[in-house]
Amino acid sequence: MLDQMAKDRDTYEAKLSTAERRGISIGTAKGIGIGSKQKTIELARNMLEKELPHDLISEITGLTLQEIKNLQE
């Protein structure tokens, strides 16, 4: 009985460790995505300050024309 409890505990700990690694990986990916989007917005704002055409800003950054317009508001 103690052997089974030890095996169950080991299985639980292994699953918990896997879930933790997966959660960290997902969180890291989301954080990178958010940081990338923020950098893109910062770049677009700088381009707007330089009075570059909206279509050029959209082409370079991948932002939509509406997103660029919203940055000006």
C-alpha positions in Angstrom: 0.0 0.0 0.0 2.8 2.4 0.8 4.4 1.5 -2.5 1.3 2.5 -4.4 1.0 5.8 -2.5 4.6 6.6 -3.4 4.0 5.8 -7.0 0.8 7.9 -7.0 2.8 10.8 -5.4 5.5 10.5 -8.0 2.9 10.5 -10.8 1.2 13.5 -9.3 4.5 15.4 -9.0 5.5 14.5 -12.5 2.2 15.8 -13.9 2.4 18.9 -11.8 5.9 19.6 -13.0 4.8 19.2 -16.7 1.8 21.5 -16.1 4.1 24.1 -14.5 6.5 24.0 -17.4 3.7 24.2 -19.9 2.2 27.2 -18.0 5.5 29.0 -17.9 6.0 28.4 -21.7 2.5 29.8 -22.5 3.0 32.8 -20.2 6.4 33.5 -21.8 4.9 33.3 -25.3 2.1 35.7 -24.3 4.5 38.1 -22.7 6.7 38.1 -25.8 3.7 38.7 -28.0 2.5 41.6 -25.8 6.0 43.2 -25.8 6.2 42.8 -29.6 2.9 44.5 -30.1 3.9 47.4 -27.7 7.2 47.8 -29.7 5.2 47.9 -33.0 2.9 50.6 -31.6 5.9 52.6 -30.3 7.4 52.4 -33.8 4.2 53.5 -35.4 3.9 56.5 -33.1 7.4 57.5 -33.9 6.6 57.3 -37.6 3.5 59.4 -37.1 5.6 62.0 -35.4 7.8 62.0 -38.5 4.6 62.5 -40.5 5.0 59.4 -42.6 2.0 58.4 -44.7 -0.4 56.0 -42.9 -0.3 53.4 -45.7 3.5 53.3 -45.4 3.3 52.9 -41.6 0.8 50.1 -42.1 3.0 48.4 -44.6 6.0 48.5 -42.4 4.4 47.7 -39.0 1.6 45.4 -40.1 -0.9 47.6 -38.2 -4.2 48.3 -39.9 -5.0 51.9 -41.0 -7.7 52.0 -38.3 -5.1 51.0 -35.6 -2.8 53.8 -36.8 -5.7 56.3 -36.8 -6.5 55.3 -33.3 -2.9 56.0 -32.2 -3.4 59.6 -33.2 -6.4 60.1 -31.0 
